[in-house]
């Protein structure tokens, strides 16, 4: 099943931190900011239309020196954070 970031959210760099912020209409409805670490920022950039969890795991394995179990756990945690904040369109 494919997924993508809902419209109205971008990542901004604030100092050395990357944060997800709402823009446009989303900024009227939401007043949240979510911090992303380097891995989260990388995964955010991979989320386009119809991205799957397996695609994110493969991208993480190609970019970072981690084993598949670690990559799957990291992707699951990242997606859980986005789901909790209602930022994913699935």
C-alpha positions as CSV (number, residue, x, y, z in Angstrom):
1,X,0.0,0.0,0.0
2,X,1.4,3.4,-1.0
3,X,1.7,6.4,1.2
4,X,2.8,10.0,1.1
5,X,3.0,13.1,3.3
6,X,-0.2,15.0,3.4
7,X,-0.3,18.3,1.6
8,X,0.5,21.4,3.7
9,X,3.6,20.2,5.6
10,X,7.3,20.9,4.9
11,X,10.6,20.4,6.6
12,X,12.5,23.5,7.7
13,X,16.0,23.6,9.1
14,X,16.1,25.6,12.3
15,X,19.7,25.9,13.5
16,X,21.0,22.3,13.4
17,X,17.5,20.8,13.7
18,X,15.0,19.8,11.0
19,X,11.4,20.3,11.9
20,X,8.1,19.5,10.2
21,X,5.9,22.6,10.1
22,X,2.4,23.2,8.6
23,X,2.0,25.7,5.8
24,X,-0.9,27.2,4.0
25,X,-4.3,26.0,5.2
26,X,-2.7,23.3,7.4
27,X,-1.1,26.1,9.5
28,X,-4.6,27.4,10.4
29,X,-5.7,23.9,11.6
30,X,-2.4,22.7,13.2
31,X,0.1,24.3,15.5
32,X,2.5,21.5,15.8
33,X,6.2,21.1,15.0
34,X,7.9,17.7,14.9
35,X,11.6,17.4,15.2
36,X,13.4,15.0,12.8
37,X,16.8,13.5,13.3
38,X,19.0,12.8,10.3
39,X,17.4,9.5,9.6
40,X,13.9,11.0,9.9
41,X,14.8,13.8,7.5
42,X,16.2,11.2,5.0
43,X,13.0,9.1,5.2
44,X,10.8,12.2,4.9
45,X,12.6,13.1,1.7
46,X,11.9,9.6,0.3
47,X,8.2,9.8,0.9
48,X,6.6,10.6,-2.4
49,X,3.4,9.4,-4.0
50,X,2.8,5.6,-3.5
51,X,5.9,5.0,-1.4
52,X,5.8,1.7,0.5
53,X,7.3,0.7,3.8
54,X,9.5,-1.7,2.0
55,X,10.7,1.0,-0.3
56,X,11.7,3.1,2.7
57,X,13.5,0.1,4.3
58,X,15.5,-0.4,1.0
59,X,16.4,3.3,0.8
60,X,17.6,3.2,4.4
61,X,19.7,0.1,3.8
62,X,21.3,1.7,0.7
63,X,22.1,5.0,2.6
64,X,23.1,3.8,6.0
65,X,25.3,1.0,7.4
66,X,22.5,-0.8,9.3
67,X,21.0,-4.3,9.1
68,X,17.6,-5.0,7.8
69,X,16.0,-5.6,11.3
70,X,17.3,-2.2,12.5
71,X,16.1,-0.5,9.3
72,X,12.6,-2.0,9.6
73,X,12.4,-0.9,13.2
74,X,13.5,2.6,12.4
75,X,11.1,2.9,9.5
76,X,8.2,1.6,11.6
77,X,9.0,4.0,14.4
78,X,9.2,6.9,11.9
79,X,5.9,6.0,10.3
80,X,4.3,5.6,13.7
81,X,5.4,9.1,14.6
82,X,3.9,10.5,11.4
83,X,0.7,8.5,11.9
84,X,0.3,9.8,15.4
85,X,0.6,13.3,14.1
86,X,-1.8,12.5,11.2
87,X,0.8,13.5,8.6
88,X,0.5,10.4,6.4
89,X,-1.9,9.9,3.5
90,X,-2.3,6.1,3.0
